[in-house]
């Protein structure tokens, strides 16, 4: 427990994780303090005590979602052993797998991005994380000697998010594996 202000980091994480679940399952309109209290299985009012405003709750969710979506270091190390061309394909496929592994979390990310389009305070919170993540991905890509540089990373981000959105909503080709679709497209783009 943080003795300076009586805030438990574990309880904050529990509440924030529950908020991400509520957002992913019910959308922005379903994200209320009481709904989060129920999802977190905490007494009514607990979420409001930790996050008095919706903006504070959304900011905490922005911080937490990127922690939860971080890649597993062992998997990244395994992929580094591949040829640059194959590694490019597999990194994109792995990003897609991570997002689709927890569809509620992926939907929460999409909802946060939609909220950022409507609410300046959410945009202000989310934008630095997205931009820093993109910069980190470009630096990683270049550091691994992968082909295409910044433009390749940008188009891959767009591809992965588009495929994930399609897979989680109304797939245009329900028989196509989203991960295979990303593999095939990235391989074709960078062949």
Secondary structure, DSSP 8 states (H G I E B T S, - for coil): -BTTTTB-HHHHHHHHHHHHHHHHHHTGGG--HHHHHHHHT--TTHHHHH--SHHHHHHHHHHHHHHHT---HHHHHHHHTS-HHHHHHHHHHHHHHHHHHTHHHHHHHHHHHHHHHH-HHHHHHHHHHHHHHHHHHHHHHHHTT-TTHHHHHHHHHHHHHHHHHHHHS--SSTTS-HHHHHHHHHHHHT-
